[in-house]
Amino acid sequence: IPWTSYYSSGHASKQAVVDLVRESLRLEPSPAQGSGALTPRDERNVRRSRVGLWLMGAFCCVFLAIGARMLAKEQRRLSIFQPVAATVMSTRVDEHSDSDGSTYEPVVVYRYRVADRSYTASRVTPLRESRSGSWASRVVGRYAVGNTYTAYYDPENPADAYLLRSRSVIPWAFVAFSVVGLAFIAVGIRGTREMTRMAYRARPVAR
């Protein structure tokens, strides 16, 4: 016999029908009205939600560590790399494709000398970046083949160098995403703890 939706007064009679149906279907008993007590299924769902939040928190921490490492690497290259005259030999834009689409990396091949030794490098920015095609084209357009520009090399490893002295938004995007995610996760974990605490308080004391 299908259930028929209707509205009427009298909570007790309706609750009695629901309790009989739940007993017939071997479902868990309903918590007392207004008690806030959780059923065993609710408690399992809360535990699963909490585990999911902790896993998401770990994921955000990994992103935060990646962003922090990129920021540290960028800061080192901006602070200790030394200037040197470099001659541009060629320019191009490389395309990188995957299942999410394509990104484009500016590549400028240049030659420079450190301590009477010649080096060739191709990295443009302190961090190797791949973005939109228009961005890569603008970066490459700043350099003409045969002209001389200022490059920056690592005194400890002269073969490591870059051309464009600028900061990237990518590390900050990693950090911002992680911080916002961790804030939401912290709120969620606090909410599940508060729900569990109130539910335990609402449970009747065994006599």
Secondary structure as GFF3:
##gff-version 3
##sequence-region A 1 207
A	DSSP	alpha_helix	11	24	.	.	.	ID=ss1
A	DSSP	alpha_helix	40	80	.	.	.	ID=ss2
A	DSSP	beta_strand	82	98	.	.	.	ID=ss3
A	DSSP	beta_strand	101	114	.	.	.	ID=ss4
A	DSSP	beta_strand	117	121	.	.	.	ID=ss5
A	DSSP	alpha_helix	133	140	.	.	.	ID=ss6
A	DSSP	beta_strand	148	154	.	.	.	ID=ss7
A	DSSP	beta_strand	157	162	.	.	.	ID=ss8
A	DSSP	alpha_helix	170	202	.	.	.	ID=ss9
###
